[in-house]
Structure formats: C-alpha cells, structure tokens
Amino acid sequence: MGFKYRDGLKGVTRSPLKVIEDERGAVMHMMRNDHPMCHDFGEIYFSKINHGFLKGWKRHKKMTQNFTAPFGQVTLIILDLRDGSDTYDHYTMINIGHPAHYQLVTIEPNLWYAFFASSQEGAILANFTDLPHDPLESEQLPIDHFHVEDIPSSLVS
Amino acid sequence: MGFKYRDGLKGVTRSPLKVIEDERGAVMHMMRNDHPMCHDFGEIYFSKINHGFLKGWKRHKKMTQNFTAPFGQVTLIILDLRDGSDTYDHYTMINIGHPAHYQLVTIEPNLWYAFFASSQEGAILANFTDLPHDPLESEQLPIDHFHVEDIPSSLVS
C-alpha cells in the first residue's frame, strides 16, 4: 500500500530553459508564444514559498500548469490518480531552480501536485497557465491527505 | 543641462498587483488575459540582477514591457527622448518589489530604460512582453551613455 515512485508521469513534460549569464546577473527564459507547450495564455503568477511548508495538494480539471523557479530551489511532487492512466498510482518528484535544475515543468489537468522550497532562503515558483484562475475549476486537499514517503515528515505534521 | 525628474511619464503605467499572504508564503499576481495591459502574449522571462550593477540602457521599437519583481527590490529608470512627447527630456524612477512596492509597470515602445537591484541580495525582475525577443527590434547603449543624476555613481563607473 502506498504510491510508487516513477521517474516521470504521463502528462508531465520537462523542457530545458535557456539561461544567459554574465557578472551582472542572468537572463532566464520561461515561455514564448512559439514554445511547444504554449497554447493559450490565461495567467502568470508567483508562489512565494517559505522554507518548512508544503503547499498543496491541488488539482485542476481543465487548466495546464507551466512551472519554473526563478529564485531558490523547489521540489515538486506530482501524483497520478487518473482512472485508466498508464502511470496510475505513481508519483514523481522534480527539482526546479537555478542554476542546477532550471527548467519548465508542464503538468496536464487532473494530476495532483504539491511543492516545497528545498532551499533555506525559500523560493519563488512561477506558473504560466492556459486559463485564468477559476475556483470552480480547481480542487484542494489537506497536505496530509496523501502519504508520499519521499516528502520529509516535518512538512506534513 | 541634464534630464529632469518627473513622477511618471507619458507611456508608463503603474498597476497595483494583488498579493495573498499566509504563513506558508504568498500568491503574487502578475498578469491575466483580462488585464487592461494584456494585449498579445509574446514572451515571459526573468532578469536576475546582481547587486552593484546597472543593466541598460535598452529601448524597444515595437515591444511593450510589463515588469514586476517577485524577489528583491528593483529600481527602474525610464527616460523619454521621443520627439514631440509631452514628457520629452524627463526621466522617472520607480521602485518595484515585494512587499512595499509590488506592482506592474508597463512601458510603451521607444522609451529608454535601465534598472538595478536596490536590495543587497540582488533581485529578480519578471518581464511579460507582447512580442517574442527580436534583436532587430531593440537597441542598447552603454550604461554611461546617459547621465541621470539619481543613479548612484558607483553603478556607472
């Protein structure tokens, strides 16, 4: 009993993102209108994540999420409970952050997800969606609703 | 001789942005498809700004910039050298950052701009544009090209 880890899930896509660095800082790409994961533009917002907290669980019925982390390190946990999915009952964990793991993670609708800051200074998660926020389209469950063994227990108690 | 300060320029718009905070962090809005400043979606990218550097000067011929700062504090300097503009020969300075100055700053084409991190830890500037990056559409000049007296001299020497 318990969810099984898998390196990737059906409906989760990781895309590399370009970073151009110099002594002044960096230019860090996120999304362009010709990116394969760009369909409609709904909204772009940020989730500031304080260290020590898990944010989730959340599931969207219609909206696709496109995540990256321009500041700090984020660990994203995604759980597949979709009937008939090839990766049903599995979860994956993805590290996002500059410089080691700067990437775009696209999550199709109907997957559950949660995230926490794995860096002491907290983190900023950016989310580019294909629909604007609509409370009727999303569901939330308490952080202790699903037991995923790779999530540090200090975050769910 | 020198540019004159003005609290705002023709073609520069400041829009308040909503922040919803709790102990876990915050949700910080940036742009939605029904925002008055949202026309086309071209690109969203981040500028990581190390403390002690001025980034600029830059001018776009066609592209509109929509800036906010999800991490750190940014000072944005905008200079109007457009022939016939009501605010010709003036500049403005705008602080952007959470929590005190979290806002969206929209800059129409043909205004010159530069920015620096006013926080010791550096800053992240997010830019939502109506066109994807096109080097033929933008111009750059060295940071010491324009003398703006409110820019700390340590940044331009």
Interface residues (C-beta under 8 A of the other chain):
Chain A: E23 R24 G25 A26 V27 M28 H29 M30 M31 R32 N33 D34 C38 D40 F41 G42 E43 I44 Y45 F46 S47 K48 I49 N50 F53 K55 P70 F71 H98 G122 I124 A126 F128 P132 H133
Chain B: E23 R24 G25 A26 V27 M28 H29 M30 M31 R32 N33 D34 C38 D40 F41 G42 E43 I44 Y45 F46 S47 K48 I49 N50 F53 K55 P70 F71 H98 G122 I124 A126 F128 P132 H133
